[in-house]
Amino acid sequence: MKRLDNKVAIVTGASKGIGAGIAKAFGAEGATVVVNYARDHEGAERVVHEITGKAGEPSPCKAT
């Protein structure tokens, strides 16, 4: 069991930079991650792709 199994993390600004790093770290620890972004859909998809296959279950979500 990982530290964040059965937890959900909403990470704002997760399409790049520090937010992306945090989202990936949470996913690696087992969290279901909401990858929030404002403009960089491709970046958010990249982060989701990197998390997929690890314990977490990512989901991209555009901020409005």
Distance bins in CASP14 RR format, pairs under 12 A and 6 or more apart:
PFRMAT RR
TARGET T0000
AUTHOR 0000-0000-0000
RMODE 2
METHOD distances of the structure
MODEL  1
1 7 0 0 0 0 0 1 0 0 0 0 0
1 29 0 0 0 0 0 1 0 0 0 0 0
1 30 0 0 0 0 1 0 0 0 0 0 0
1 55 0 0 0 0 1 0 0 0 0 0 0
2 25 0 0 0 0 0 1 0 0 0 0 0
2 26 0 0 0 0 0 1 0 0 0 0 0
2 27 0 0 0 0 1 0 0 0 0 0 0
2 28 1 0 0 1 0 0 0 0 0 0 0
2 29 1 0 1 0 0 0 0 0 0 0 0
2 30 1 0 1 0 0 0 0 0 0 0 0
2 31 0 0 0 0 1 0 0 0 0 0 0
2 32 0 0 0 0 0 1 0 0 0 0 0
2 54 0 0 0 0 1 0 0 0 0 0 0
2 55 1 0 1 0 0 0 0 0 0 0 0
2 56 0 0 0 0 1 0 0 0 0 0 0
3 9 0 0 0 0 0 1 0 0 0 0 0
3 25 0 0 0 0 0 1 0 0 0 0 0
3 26 0 0 0 0 1 0 0 0 0 0 0
3 27 0 0 0 0 0 1 0 0 0 0 0
3 28 0 0 0 0 1 0 0 0 0 0 0
3 29 1 0 1 0 0 0 0 0 0 0 0
3 30 1 0 0 1 0 0 0 0 0 0 0
3 31 0 0 0 0 1 0 0 0 0 0 0
3 55 0 0 0 0 0 1 0 0 0 0 0
3 56 0 0 0 0 0 1 0 0 0 0 0
4 22 0 0 0 0 0 1 0 0 0 0 0
4 23 0 0 0 0 0 1 0 0 0 0 0
4 25 0 0 0 0 1 0 0 0 0 0 0
4 26 1 0 0 1 0 0 0 0 0 0 0
4 27 1 0 0 1 0 0 0 0 0 0 0
4 28 0 0 0 0 1 0 0 0 0 0 0
4 29 1 0 1 0 0 0 0 0 0 0 0
4 30 1 0 1 0 0 0 0 0 0 0 0
4 31 1 1 0 0 0 0 0 0 0 0 0
4 32 0 0 0 0 1 0 0 0 0 0 0
4 33 0 0 0 0 1 0 0 0 0 0 0
4 54 0 0 0 0 0 1 0 0 0 0 0
4 55 0 0 0 0 1 0 0 0 0 0 0
4 56 0 0 0 0 1 0 0 0 0 0 0
4 57 0 0 0 0 0 1 0 0 0 0 0
5 26 0 0 0 0 0 1 0 0 0 0 0
5 27 0 0 0 0 0 1 0 0 0 0 0
5 28 0 0 0 0 0 1 0 0 0 0 0
5 29 0 0 0 0 1 0 0 0 0 0 0
5 30 1 0 1 0 0 0 0 0 0 0 0
5 31 1 0 0 1 0 0 0 0 0 0 0
5 32 0 0 0 0 1 0 0 0 0 0 0
5 54 0 0 0 0 0 1 0 0 0 0 0
5 55 1 0 0 1 0 0 0 0 0 0 0
5 56 0 0 0 0 1 0 0 0 0 0 0
5 57 0 0 0 0 0 1 0 0 0 0 0
6 29 0 0 0 0 0 1 0 0 0 0 0
6 30 0 0 0 0 1 0 0 0 0 0 0
6 31 0 0 0 0 1 0 0 0 0 0 0
6 32 0 0 0 0 1 0 0 0 0 0 0
6 55 0 0 0 0 0 1 0 0 0 0 0
6 56 0 0 0 0 0 1 0 0 0 0 0
6 57 0 0 0 0 0 1 0 0 0 0 0
7 26 0 0 0 0 1 0 0 0 0 0 0
7 27 0 0 0 0 1 0 0 0 0 0 0
7 29 0 0 0 0 1 0 0 0 0 0 0
7 30 1 0 0 1 0 0 0 0 0 0 0
7 31 1 0 1 0 0 0 0 0 0 0 0
7 32 1 0 0 1 0 0 0 0 0 0 0
7 33 0 0 0 0 1 0 0 0 0 0 0
7 34 0 0 0 0 0 1 0 0 0 0 0
7 55 0 0 0 0 0 1 0 0 0 0 0
7 56 0 0 0 0 1 0 0 0 0 0 0
7 57 0 0 0 0 0 1 0 0 0 0 0
8 26 0 0 0 0 1 0 0 0 0 0 0
8 27 0 0 0 0 0 1 0 0 0 0 0
8 30 0 0 0 0 0 1 0 0 0 0 0
8 31 1 0 0 1 0 0 0 0 0 0 0
8 32 1 0 1 0 0 0 0 0 0 0 0
8 33 1 0 0 1 0 0 0 0 0 0 0
8 34 1 0 0 1 0 0 0 0 0 0 0
8 56 0 0 0 0 0 1 0 0 0 0 0
8 57 0 0 0 0 1 0 0 0 0 0 0
8 58 0 0 0 0 0 1 0 0 0 0 0
8 59 0 0 0 0 1 0 0 0 0 0 0
8 61 0 0 0 0 0 1 0 0 0 0 0
9 19 0 0 0 0 0 1 0 0 0 0 0
9 21 0 0 0 0 0 1 0 0 0 0 0
9 22 0 0 0 0 1 0 0 0 0 0 0
9 23 1 0 0 1 0 0 0 0 0 0 0
9 24 0 0 0 0 0 1 0 0 0 0 0
9 25 0 0 0 0 1 0 0 0 0 0 0
9 26 1 0 1 0 0 0 0 0 0 0 0
9 27 1 0 0 1 0 0 0 0 0 0 0
9 28 0 0 0 0 0 1 0 0 0 0 0
9 29 0 0 0 0 1 0 0 0 0 0 0
9 30 0 0 0 0 1 0 0 0 0 0 0
9 31 1 0 1 0 0 0 0 0 0 0 0
9 32 1 0 0 1 0 0 0 0 0 0 0
9 33 1 0 1 0 0 0 0 0 0 0 0
9 34 1 0 0 1 0 0 0 0 0 0 0
9 35 0 0 0 0 1 0 0 0 0 0 0
9 36 0 0 0 0 0 1 0 0 0 0 0
9 51 0 0 0 0 0 1 0 0 0 0 0
9 56 0 0 0 0 1 0 0 0 0 0 0
9 57 0 0 0 0 0 1 0 0 0 0 0
9 58 0 0 0 0 1 0 0 0 0 0 0
9 59 0 0 0 0 0 1 0 0 0 0 0
9 61 0 0 0 0 0 1 0 0 0 0 0
10 19 0 0 0 0 0 1 0 0 0 0 0
10 22 0 0 0 0 0 1 0 0 0 0 0
10 23 0 0 0 0 1 0 0 0 0 0 0
10 26 0 0 0 0 1 0 0 0 0 0 0
10 31 0 0 0 0 1 0 0 0 0 0 0
10 32 0 0 0 0 1 0 0 0 0 0 0
10 33 1 0 0 1 0 0 0 0 0 0 0
10 34 1 0 1 0 0 0 0 0 0 0 0
10 35 0 0 0 0 1 0 0 0 0 0 0
10 36 1 0 0 1 0 0 0 0 0 0 0
10 37 0 0 0 0 0 1 0 0 0 0 0
10 58 0 0 0 0 0 1 0 0 0 0 0
10 59 0 0 0 0 1 0 0 0 0 0 0
10 60 0 0 0 0 0 1 0 0 0 0 0
10 61 1 0 0 1 0 0 0 0 0 0 0
10 63 0 0 0 0 0 1 0 0 0 0 0
11 17 0 0 0 0 0 1 0 0 0 0 0
11 18 0 0 0 0 1 0 0 0 0 0 0
11 19 1 0 1 0 0 0 0 0 0 0 0
11 20 0 0 0 0 1 0 0 0 0 0 0
11 21 0 0 0 0 1 0 0 0 0 0 0
11 22 1 0 1 0 0 0 0 0 0 0 0
11 23 1 0 1 0 0 0 0 0 0 0 0
11 24 0 0 0 0 1 0 0 0 0 0 0
11 25 0 0 0 0 1 0 0 0 0 0 0
11 26 1 0 0 1 0 0 0 0 0 0 0
11 27 0 0 0 0 1 0 0 0 0 0 0
11 31 0 0 0 0 1 0 0 0 0 0 0
11 32 0 0 0 0 0 1 0 0 0 0 0
11 33 1 0 0 1 0 0 0 0 0 0 0
11 34 1 0 0 1 0 0 0 0 0 0 0
11 35 1 0 0 1 0 0 0 0 0 0 0
11 36 1 0 0 1 0 0 0 0 0 0 0
11 37 0 0 0 0 1 0 0 0 0 0 0
11 44 0 0 0 0 0 1 0 0 0 0 0
11 47 0 0 0 0 1 0 0 0 0 0 0
11 48 0 0 0 0 0 1 0 0 0 0 0
11 51 0 0 0 0 0 1 0 0 0 0 0
11 58 0 0 0 0 1 0 0 0 0 0 0
11 59 0 0 0 0 0 1 0 0 0 0 0
11 60 0 0 0 0 0 1 0 0 0 0 0
11 61 0 0 0 0 1 0 0 0 0 0 0
11 63 0 0 0 0 0 1 0 0 0 0 0
12 18 0 0 0 0 0 1 0 0 0 0 0
12 19 1 0 0 1 0 0 0 0 0 0 0
12 20 0 0 0 0 0 1 0 0 0 0 0
12 22 0 0 0 0 1 0 0 0 0 0 0
12 23 0 0 0 0 1 0 0 0 0 0 0
12 33 0 0 0 0 0 1 0 0 0 0 0
12 34 0 0 0 0 1 0 0 0 0 0 0
12 35 0 0 0 0 1 0 0 0 0 0 0
12 36 1 0 1 0 0 0 0 0 0 0 0
12 37 0 0 0 0 1 0 0 0 0 0 0
12 38 0 0 0 0 1 0 0 0 0 0 0
12 44 0 0 0 0 0 1 0 0 0 0 0
12 61 0 0 0 0 1 0 0 0 0 0 0
12 62 0 0 0 0 0 1 0 0 0 0 0
12 63 1 0 0 1 0 0 0 0 0 0 0
13 19 1 0 1 0 0 0 0 0 0 0 0
13 20 1 0 0 1 0 0 0 0 0 0 0
13 21 0 0 0 0 0 1 0 0 0 0 0
13 22 0 0 0 0 1 0 0 0 0 0 0
13 23 0 0 0 0 1 0 0 0 0 0 0
13 33 0 0 0 0 0 1 0 0 0 0 0
13 34 0 0 0 0 0 1 0 0 0 0 0
13 35 0 0 0 0 1 0 0 0 0 0 0
13 36 1 0 1 0 0 0 0 0 0 0 0
13 37 1 0 1 0 0 0 0 0 0 0 0
13 38 1 0 0 1 0 0 0 0 0 0 0
13 39 0 0 0 0 1 0 0 0 0 0 0
13 40 0 0 0 0 1 0 0 0 0 0 0
13 43 0 0 0 0 0 1 0 0 0 0 0
13 44 0 0 0 0 1 0 0 0 0 0 0
13 47 0 0 0 0 1 0 0 0 0 0 0
13 60 0 0 0 0 0 1 0 0 0 0 0
13 61 0 0 0 0 0 1 0 0 0 0 0
13 62 0 0 0 0 0 1 0 0 0 0 0
13 63 0 0 0 0 1 0 0 0 0 0 0
14 20 1 0 1 0 0 0 0 0 0 0 0
14 21 1 0 0 1 0 0 0 0 0 0 0
14 22 1 0 0 1 0 0 0 0 0 0 0
14 23 1 0 1 0 0 0 0 0 0 0 0
14 24 0 0 0 0 1 0 0 0 0 0 0
14 25 0 0 0 0 0 1 0 0 0 0 0
14 26 0 0 0 0 1 0 0 0 0 0 0
14 27 0 0 0 0 0 1 0 0 0 0 0
14 33 1 0 0 1 0 0 0 0 0 0 0
14 34 1 0 0 1 0 0 0 0 0 0 0
14 35 1 0 1 0 0 0 0 0 0 0 0
14 36 1 0 1 0 0 0 0 0 0 0 0
14 37 1 0 0 1 0 0 0 0 0 0 0
14 38 0 0 0 0 0 1 0 0 0 0 0
14 40 0 0 0 0 1 0 0 0 0 0 0
14 41 0 0 0 0 0 1 0 0 0 0 0
14 43 0 0 0 0 1 0 0 0 0 0 0
14 44 1 0 0 1 0 0 0 0 0 0 0
14 45 0 0 0 0 0 1 0 0 0 0 0
14 46 0 0 0 0 0 1 0 0 0 0 0
14 47 1 0 1 0 0 0 0 0 0 0 0
14 48 0 0 0 0 1 0 0 0 0 0 0
14 50 0 0 0 0 0 1 0 0 0 0 0
14 51 0 0 0 0 1 0 0 0 0 0 0
14 58 0 0 0 0 1 0 0 0 0 0 0
14 59 0 0 0 0 0 1 0 0 0 0 0
14 60 0 0 0 0 1 0 0 0 0 0 0
14 61 0 0 0 0 1 0 0 0 0 0 0
14 62 0 0 0 0 0 1 0 0 0 0 0
14 63 0 0 0 0 0 1 0 0 0 0 0
15 21 0 0 0 0 0 1 0 0 0 0 0
15 22 0 0 0 0 0 1 0 0 0 0 0
15 23 0 0 0 0 1 0 0 0 0 0 0
15 24 0 0 0 0 0 1 0 0 0 0 0
15 35 1 0 0 1 0 0 0 0 0 0 0
15 36 0 0 0 0 1 0 0 0 0 0 0
15 37 1 1 0 0 0 0 0 0 0 0 0
15 38 0 0 0 0 1 0 0 0 0 0 0
15 39 1 0 0 1 0 0 0 0 0 0 0
15 40 1 1 0 0 0 0 0 0 0 0 0
15 41 1 0 0 1 0 0 0 0 0 0 0
15 42 1 0 0 1 0 0 0 0 0 0 0
15 43 1 0 1 0 0 0 0 0 0 0 0
15 44 1 0 1 0 0 0 0 0 0 0 0
15 45 0 0 0 0 1 0 0 0 0 0 0
15 46 1 0 0 1 0 0 0 0 0 0 0
15 47 1 0 0 1 0 0 0 0 0 0 0
15 48 0 0 0 0 1 0 0 0 0 0 0
15 49 0 0 0 0 0 1 0 0 0 0 0
15 50 0 0 0 0 0 1 0 0 0 0 0
15 58 0 0 0 0 0 1 0 0 0 0 0
15 60 0 0 0 0 1 0 0 0 0 0 0
15 61 0 0 0 0 0 1 0 0 0 0 0
15 62 0 0 0 0 1 0 0 0 0 0 0
15 63 0 0 0 0 0 1 0 0 0 0 0
16 22 0 0 0 0 0 1 0 0 0 0 0
16 23 0 0 0 0 0 1 0 0 0 0 0
16 24 0 0 0 0 0 1 0 0 0 0 0
16 35 0 0 0 0 0 1 0 0 0 0 0
16 36 0 0 0 0 0 1 0 0 0 0 0
16 37 0 0 0 0 1 0 0 0 0 0 0
16 38 0 0 0 0 0 1 0 0 0 0 0
16 39 0 0 0 0 0 1 0 0 0 0 0
16 40 1 0 0 1 0 0 0 0 0 0 0
16 41 0 0 0 0 0 1 0 0 0 0 0
16 42 0 0 0 0 0 1 0 0 0 0 0
16 43 1 0 0 1 0 0 0 0 0 0 0
16 44 0 0 0 0 1 0 0 0 0 0 0
16 45 0 0 0 0 0 1 0 0 0 0 0
16 46 0 0 0 0 1 0 0 0 0 0 0
16 47 0 0 0 0 1 0 0 0 0 0 0
16 50 0 0 0 0 0 1 0 0 0 0 0
17 23 0 0 0 0 1 0 0 0 0 0 0
17 24 0 0 0 0 0 1 0 0 0 0 0
17 37 0 0 0 0 0 1 0 0 0 0 0
17 40 0 0 0 0 0 1 0 0 0 0 0
17 43 0 0 0 0 0 1 0 0 0 0 0
17 44 0 0 0 0 0 1 0 0 0 0 0
17 46 0 0 0 0 0 1 0 0 0 0 0
17 47 0 0 0 0 1 0 0 0 0 0 0
18 24 0 0 0 0 0 1 0 0 0 0 0
18 25 0 0 0 0 0 1 0 0 0 0 0
18 47 0 0 0 0 0 1 0 0 0 0 0
19 25 0 0 0 0 1 0 0 0 0 0 0
19 26 0 0 0 0 1 0 0 0 0 0 0
19 33 0 0 0 0 0 1 0 0 0 0 0
19 34 0 0 0 0 0 1 0 0 0 0 0
19 35 0 0 0 0 1 0 0 0 0 0 0
19 36 0 0 0 0 1 0 0 0 0 0 0
19 37 0 0 0 0 1 0 0 0 0 0 0
19 40 0 0 0 0 0 1 0 0 0 0 0
19 43 0 0 0 0 0 1 0 0 0 0 0
19 44 0 0 0 0 0 1 0 0 0 0 0
19 47 0 0 0 0 1 0 0 0 0 0 0
20 26 0 0 0 0 0 1 0 0 0 0 0
20 27 0 0 0 0 0 1 0 0 0 0 0
20 33 0 0 0 0 0 1 0 0 0 0 0
20 35 0 0 0 0 1 0 0 0 0 0 0
20 36 0 0 0 0 0 1 0 0 0 0 0
20 37 0 0 0 0 1 0 0 0 0 0 0
20 40 0 0 0 0 1 0 0 0 0 0 0
20 43 1 0 0 1 0 0 0 0 0 0 0
20 44 0 0 0 0 1 0 0 0 0 0 0
20 45 0 0 0 0 0 1 0 0 0 0 0
20 46 0 0 0 0 1 0 0 0 0 0 0
20 47 1 0 1 0 0 0 0 0 0 0 0
20 48 0 0 0 0 0 1 0 0 0 0 0
20 49 0 0 0 0 0 1 0 0 0 0 0
20 50 0 0 0 0 1 0 0 0 0 0 0
20 51 0 0 0 0 1 0 0 0 0 0 0
20 58 0 0 0 0 0 1 0 0 0 0 0
20 60 0 0 0 0 0 1 0 0 0 0 0
21 27 0 0 0 0 1 0 0 0 0 0 0
21 28 0 0 0 0 1 0 0 0 0 0 0
21 33 0 0 0 0 0 1 0 0 0 0 0
21 35 0 0 0 0 0 1 0 0 0 0 0
21 46 0 0 0 0 0 1 0 0 0 0 0
21 47 1 0 0 1 0 0 0 0 0 0 0
21 50 0 0 0 0 1 0 0 0 0 0 0
21 51 0 0 0 0 0 1 0 0 0 0 0
22 28 0 0 0 0 0 1 0 0 0 0 0
22 29 0 0 0 0 0 1 0 0 0 0 0
22 31 0 0 0 0 0 1 0 0 0 0 0
22 33 0 0 0 0 1 0 0 0 0 0 0
22 34 0 0 0 0 0 1 0 0 0 0 0
22 35 0 0 0 0 0 1 0 0 0 0 0
22 36 0 0 0 0 0 1 0 0 0 0 0
22 47 0 0 0 0 0 1 0 0 0 0 0
22 51 0 0 0 0 0 1 0 0 0 0 0
23 29 0 0 0 0 0 1 0 0 0 0 0
23 30 0 0 0 0 0 1 0 0 0 0 0
23 31 0 0 0 0 1 0 0 0 0 0 0
23 32 0 0 0 0 0 1 0 0 0 0 0
23 33 1 0 1 0 0 0 0 0 0 0 0
23 34 0 0 0 0 1 0 0 0 0 0 0
23 35 1 0 1 0 0 0 0 0 0 0 0
23 36 0 0 0 0 1 0 0 0 0 0 0
23 37 0 0 0 0 0 1 0 0 0 0 0
23 43 0 0 0 0 0 1 0 0 0 0 0
23 44 0 0 0 0 1 0 0 0 0 0 0
23 46 0 0 0 0 0 1 0 0 0 0 0
23 47 1 0 1 0 0 0 0 0 0 0 0
23 48 0 0 0 0 1 0 0 0 0 0 0
23 49 0 0 0 0 0 1 0 0 0 0 0
23 50 0 0 0 0 1 0 0 0 0 0 0
23 51 1 0 0 1 0 0 0 0 0 0 0
23 52 0 0 0 0 0 1 0 0 0 0 0
23 54 0 0 0 0 0 1 0 0 0 0 0
23 56 0 0 0 0 0 1 0 0 0 0 0
23 58 1 0 0 1 0 0 0 0 0 0 0
23 59 0 0 0 0 0 1 0 0 0 0 0
23 60 0 0 0 0 0 1 0 0 0 0 0
23 61 0 0 0 0 0 1 0 0 0 0 0
24 30 0 0 0 0 0 1 0 0 0 0 0
24 31 0 0 0 0 0 1 0 0 0 0 0
24 33 0 0 0 0 1 0 0 0 0 0 0
24 35 0 0 0 0 1 0 0 0 0 0 0
24 46 0 0 0 0 0 1 0 0 0 0 0
24 47 1 0 0 1 0 0 0 0 0 0 0
24 48 0 0 0 0 0 1 0 0 0 0 0
24 49 0 0 0 0 0 1 0 0 0 0 0
24 50 1 0 1 0 0 0 0 0 0 0 0
24 51 1 0 1 0 0 0 0 0 0 0 0
24 52 0 0 0 0 0 1 0 0 0 0 0
24 53 0 0 0 0 0 1 0 0 0 0 0
24 54 0 0 0 0 1 0 0 0 0 0 0
24 55 0 0 0 0 0 1 0 0 0 0 0
24 56 0 0 0 0 0 1 0 0 0 0 0
24 58 0 0 0 0 1 0 0 0 0 0 0
25 31 0 0 0 0 1 0 0 0 0 0 0
25 33 0 0 0 0 1 0 0 0 0 0 0
25 47 0 0 0 0 0 1 0 0 0 0 0
25 50 0 0 0 0 0 1 0 0 0 0 0
25 51 0 0 0 0 1 0 0 0 0 0 0
25 54 0 0 0 0 0 1 0 0 0 0 0
25 55 0 0 0 0 0 1 0 0 0 0 0
25 56 0 0 0 0 0 1 0 0 0 0 0
26 32 0 0 0 0 1 0 0 0 0 0 0
26 33 1 0 1 0 0 0 0 0 0 0 0
26 34 0 0 0 0 1 0 0 0 0 0 0
26 35 0 0 0 0 0 1 0 0 0 0 0
26 47 0 0 0 0 0 1 0 0 0 0 0
26 51 0 0 0 0 1 0 0 0 0 0 0
26 54 0 0 0 0 0 1 0 0 0 0 0
26 55 0 0 0 0 0 1 0 0 0 0 0
26 56 1 0 0 1 0 0 0 0 0 0 0
26 57 0 0 0 0 0 1 0 0 0 0 0
26 58 0 0 0 0 1 0 0 0 0 0 0
27 33 1 0 1 0 0 0 0 0 0 0 0
27 34 0 0 0 0 0 1 0 0 0 0 0
27 35 0 0 0 0 1 0 0 0 0 0 0
27 47 0 0 0 0 1 0 0 0 0 0 0
27 48 0 0 0 0 0 1 0 0 0 0 0
27 50 0 0 0 0 1 0 0 0 0 0 0
27 51 1 0 1 0 0 0 0 0 0 0 0
27 52 0 0 0 0 1 0 0 0 0 0 0
27 53 0 0 0 0 1 0 0 0 0 0 0
27 54 1 0 1 0 0 0 0 0 0 0 0
27 55 1 0 0 1 0 0 0 0 0 0 0
27 56 1 0 1 0 0 0 0 0 0 0 0
27 57 0 0 0 0 1 0 0 0 0 0 0
27 58 1 0 0 1 0 0 0 0 0 0 0
27 59 0 0 0 0 0 1 0 0 0 0 0
28 50 0 0 0 0 1 0 0 0 0 0 0
28 51 1 0 0 1 0 0 0 0 0 0 0
28 52 0 0 0 0 0 1 0 0 0 0 0
28 53 0 0 0 0 0 1 0 0 0 0 0
28 54 1 0 1 0 0 0 0 0 0 0 0
28 55 1 0 0 1 0 0 0 0 0 0 0
28 56 1 0 0 1 0 0 0 0 0 0 0
28 58 0 0 0 0 0 1 0 0 0 0 0
29 51 0 0 0 0 0 1 0 0 0 0 0
29 54 0 0 0 0 1 0 0 0 0 0 0
29 55 1 0 0 1 0 0 0 0 0 0 0
29 56 0 0 0 0 1 0 0 0 0 0 0
30 51 0 0 0 0 1 0 0 0 0 0 0
30 53 0 0 0 0 0 1 0 0 0 0 0
30 54 1 0 0 1 0 0 0 0 0 0 0
30 55 1 1 0 0 0 0 0 0 0 0 0
30 56 1 0 1 0 0 0 0 0 0 0 0
30 57 0 0 0 0 1 0 0 0 0 0 0
30 58 0 0 0 0 0 1 0 0 0 0 0
31 51 0 0 0 0 1 0 0 0 0 0 0
31 54 0 0 0 0 1 0 0 0 0 0 0
31 55 0 0 0 0 1 0 0 0 0 0 0
31 56 1 0 1 0 0 0 0 0 0 0 0
31 57 0 0 0 0 1 0 0 0 0 0 0
31 58 0 0 0 0 1 0 0 0 0 0 0
31 59 0 0 0 0 0 1 0 0 0 0 0
32 48 0 0 0 0 0 1 0 0 0 0 0
32 51 0 0 0 0 1 0 0 0 0 0 0
32 52 0 0 0 0 0 1 0 0 0 0 0
32 54 0 0 0 0 0 1 0 0 0 0 0
32 55 0 0 0 0 1 0 0 0 0 0 0
32 56 1 0 1 0 0 0 0 0 0 0 0
32 57 1 0 1 0 0 0 0 0 0 0 0
32 58 1 0 0 1 0 0 0 0 0 0 0
32 59 1 0 0 1 0 0 0 0 0 0 0
32 61 0 0 0 0 0 1 0 0 0 0 0
33 44 0 0 0 0 0 1 0 0 0 0 0
33 47 0 0 0 0 1 0 0 0 0 0 0
33 48 0 0 0 0 1 0 0 0 0 0 0
33 50 0 0 0 0 0 1 0 0 0 0 0
33 51 1 0 1 0 0 0 0 0 0 0 0
33 52 0 0 0 0 0 1 0 0 0 0 0
33 54 0 0 0 0 1 0 0 0 0 0 0
33 55 0 0 0 0 0 1 0 0 0 0 0
33 56 1 0 0 1 0 0 0 0 0 0 0
33 57 1 0 0 1 0 0 0 0 0 0 0
33 58 1 0 1 0 0 0 0 0 0 0 0
33 59 1 0 0 1 0 0 0 0 0 0 0
33 60 0 0 0 0 1 0 0 0 0 0 0
33 61 0 0 0 0 1 0 0 0 0 0 0
34 44 0 0 0 0 0 1 0 0 0 0 0
34 47 0 0 0 0 0 1 0 0 0 0 0
34 48 0 0 0 0 0 1 0 0 0 0 0
34 51 0 0 0 0 0 1 0 0 0 0 0
34 56 0 0 0 0 0 1 0 0 0 0 0
34 57 0 0 0 0 1 0 0 0 0 0 0
34 58 1 0 0 1 0 0 0 0 0 0 0
34 59 1 0 1 0 0 0 0 0 0 0 0
34 60 0 0 0 0 1 0 0 0 0 0 0
34 61 1 0 1 0 0 0 0 0 0 0 0
34 62 0 0 0 0 0 1 0 0 0 0 0
34 63 0 0 0 0 0 1 0 0 0 0 0
35 41 0 0 0 0 0 1 0 0 0 0 0
35 42 0 0 0 0 0 1 0 0 0 0 0
35 43 0 0 0 0 1 0 0 0 0 0 0
35 44 1 0 1 0 0 0 0 0 0 0 0
35 45 0 0 0 0 1 0 0 0 0 0 0
35 46 0 0 0 0 1 0 0 0 0 0 0
35 47 1 0 1 0 0 0 0 0 0 0 0
35 48 1 0 1 0 0 0 0 0 0 0 0
35 49 0 0 0 0 0 1 0 0 0 0 0
35 50 0 0 0 0 1 0 0 0 0 0 0
35 51 1 0 0 1 0 0 0 0 0 0 0
35 52 0 0 0 0 0 1 0 0 0 0 0
35 56 0 0 0 0 0 1 0 0 0 0 0
35 57 0 0 0 0 0 1 0 0 0 0 0
35 58 1 0 1 0 0 0 0 0 0 0 0
35 59 1 0 0 1 0 0 0 0 0 0 0
35 60 1 0 1 0 0 0 0 0 0 0 0
35 61 1 0 0 1 0 0 0 0 0 0 0
35 62 0 0 0 0 1 0 0 0 0 0 0
35 63 0 0 0 0 0 1 0 0 0 0 0
36 43 0 0 0 0 0 1 0 0 0 0 0
36 44 1 0 0 1 0 0 0 0 0 0 0
36 47 0 0 0 0 0 1 0 0 0 0 0
36 48 0 0 0 0 0 1 0 0 0 0 0
36 58 0 0 0 0 0 1 0 0 0 0 0
36 59 0 0 0 0 1 0 0 0 0 0 0
36 60 0 0 0 0 1 0 0 0 0 0 0
36 61 1 0 1 0 0 0 0 0 0 0 0
36 62 1 0 0 1 0 0 0 0 0 0 0
36 63 1 0 1 0 0 0 0 0 0 0 0
36 64 0 0 0 0 0 1 0 0 0 0 0
37 43 1 0 0 1 0 0 0 0 0 0 0
37 44 1 0 1 0 0 0 0 0 0 0 0
37 45 0 0 0 0 1 0 0 0 0 0 0
37 46 0 0 0 0 0 1 0 0 0 0 0
37 47 0 0 0 0 1 0 0 0 0 0 0
37 48 0 0 0 0 0 1 0 0 0 0 0
37 58 0 0 0 0 0 1 0 0 0 0 0
37 59 0 0 0 0 0 1 0 0 0 0 0
37 60 1 0 0 1 0 0 0 0 0 0 0
37 61 1 0 0 1 0 0 0 0 0 0 0
37 62 1 0 0 1 0 0 0 0 0 0 0
37 63 1 0 0 1 0 0 0 0 0 0 0
37 64 0 0 0 0 0 1 0 0 0 0 0
38 44 0 0 0 0 1 0 0 0 0 0 0
38 60 0 0 0 0 0 1 0 0 0 0 0
38 61 0 0 0 0 0 1 0 0 0 0 0
38 62 1 0 0 1 0 0 0 0 0 0 0
38 63 1 0 1 0 0 0 0 0 0 0 0
38 64 0 0 0 0 1 0 0 0 0 0 0
39 62 0 0 0 0 1 0 0 0 0 0 0
39 63 0 0 0 0 1 0 0 0 0 0 0
39 64 0 0 0 0 0 1 0 0 0 0 0
40 46 0 0 0 0 1 0 0 0 0 0 0
40 47 0 0 0 0 1 0 0 0 0 0 0
40 60 0 0 0 0 0 1 0 0 0 0 0
40 62 0 0 0 0 1 0 0 0 0 0 0
40 63 0 0 0 0 0 1 0 0 0 0 0
41 47 0 0 0 0 0 1 0 0 0 0 0
41 48 0 0 0 0 0 1 0 0 0 0 0
41 60 1 0 0 1 0 0 0 0 0 0 0
41 61 0 0 0 0 0 1 0 0 0 0 0
41 62 1 0 0 1 0 0 0 0 0 0 0
41 63 0 0 0 0 0 1 0 0 0 0 0
42 48 0 0 0 0 0 1 0 0 0 0 0
42 49 0 0 0 0 0 1 0 0 0 0 0
42 60 0 0 0 0 0 1 0 0 0 0 0
43 49 0 0 0 0 1 0 0 0 0 0 0
43 50 0 0 0 0 1 0 0 0 0 0 0
43 60 0 0 0 0 1 0 0 0 0 0 0
43 62 0 0 0 0 0 1 0 0 0 0 0
44 50 0 0 0 0 0 1 0 0 0 0 0
44 51 0 0 0 0 0 1 0 0 0 0 0
44 58 0 0 0 0 1 0 0 0 0 0 0
44 59 0 0 0 0 1 0 0 0 0 0 0
44 60 1 0 1 0 0 0 0 0 0 0 0
44 61 0 0 0 0 1 0 0 0 0 0 0
44 62 1 0 0 1 0 0 0 0 0 0 0
44 63 0 0 0 0 0 1 0 0 0 0 0
45 51 0 0 0 0 0 1 0 0 0 0 0
45 52 0 0 0 0 0 1 0 0 0 0 0
45 58 0 0 0 0 1 0 0 0 0 0 0
45 59 0 0 0 0 0 1 0 0 0 0 0
45 60 1 0 0 1 0 0 0 0 0 0 0
45 61 0 0 0 0 0 1 0 0 0 0 0
45 62 0 0 0 0 0 1 0 0 0 0 0
46 52 0 0 0 0 0 1 0 0 0 0 0
46 58 0 0 0 0 0 1 0 0 0 0 0
46 60 0 0 0 0 1 0 0 0 0 0 0
47 54 0 0 0 0 0 1 0 0 0 0 0
47 58 1 0 0 1 0 0 0 0 0 0 0
47 59 0 0 0 0 0 1 0 0 0 0 0
47 60 1 0 0 1 0 0 0 0 0 0 0
47 61 0 0 0 0 0 1 0 0 0 0 0
48 54 0 0 0 0 0 1 0 0 0 0 0
48 56 0 0 0 0 0 1 0 0 0 0 0
48 57 0 0 0 0 1 0 0 0 0 0 0
48 58 1 0 1 0 0 0 0 0 0 0 0
48 59 1 0 0 1 0 0 0 0 0 0 0
48 60 1 0 1 0 0 0 0 0 0 0 0
48 61 0 0 0 0 0 1 0 0 0 0 0
49 58 0 0 0 0 1 0 0 0 0 0 0
49 60 0 0 0 0 1 0 0 0 0 0 0
50 56 0 0 0 0 0 1 0 0 0 0 0
50 58 0 0 0 0 1 0 0 0 0 0 0
51 57 0 0 0 0 1 0 0 0 0 0 0
51 58 1 0 1 0 0 0 0 0 0 0 0
51 59 0 0 0 0 1 0 0 0 0 0 0
51 60 0 0 0 0 0 1 0 0 0 0 0
52 58 1 0 0 1 0 0 0 0 0 0 0
52 59 0 0 0 0 0 1 0 0 0 0 0
52 60 0 0 0 0 0 1 0 0 0 0 0
END
